[in-house]
Each structure stands twice: as C-alpha cells, then as structure tokens.
Amino acid sequence: MGVKDAVARRFLGICEERHMTPNELASIAGVTPSSVYSMLDKSRRNVSIVLIKKLCDGLEMTLGEFFSAPEFDGLEQEIV
C-alpha cells in the first residue's frame, strides 16, 4: 500500500469511528466535499499535506495523532 492509500484509509476509518460521512468531514474542516472525495479517489495519485492538516484541524486532532496509526507502519518505499 502507498502513502496516499494509507491516508485515504485512515480518514475513512476515522469517519466510520465517528459515524460521519465524507461530506460531514468536509463541512467541519471548511473544505469542499469534492476535495475530500478527490483525496479518497483511488485514481488520484497525490494528496496535499495542507488538505490533510485542514481535515485534522476539523477533527480536532494533530498531524502526529493522525499519522500514529497502523496504516502508516511498514509502508512501501516511495522511491523506486
């Protein structure tokens, strides 16, 4: 799994834990729903760290808390 997929999986997991939809996540973070759905789209290659930060702010969690999750342990190396 790549880092982009891990980020999307992590946000989906948080939404599930908090019983919220991606639209609700976008609303509390002050971003457009299309930004969230774009980030979740498997065909998109990259995700912005600024978007991750905004979503974390909306969820009232730090970037450290976000990235301290099993999804990010043992990620494949991005440099080929």
Number of C-alpha atoms within 10 A of each C-alpha: 11 14 17 18 19 18 19 21 14 18 21 17 12 16 16 12 9 11 9 12 13 17 16 15 23 19 15 15 21 13 16 13 16 12 16 23 14 16 22 19 13 12 8 11 12 12 18 11 10 9 15 19 16 18 24 20 15 17 17 12 12 13 15 9 10 19 14 11 11 10 18 17 10 9 12 11 9 7 4 4
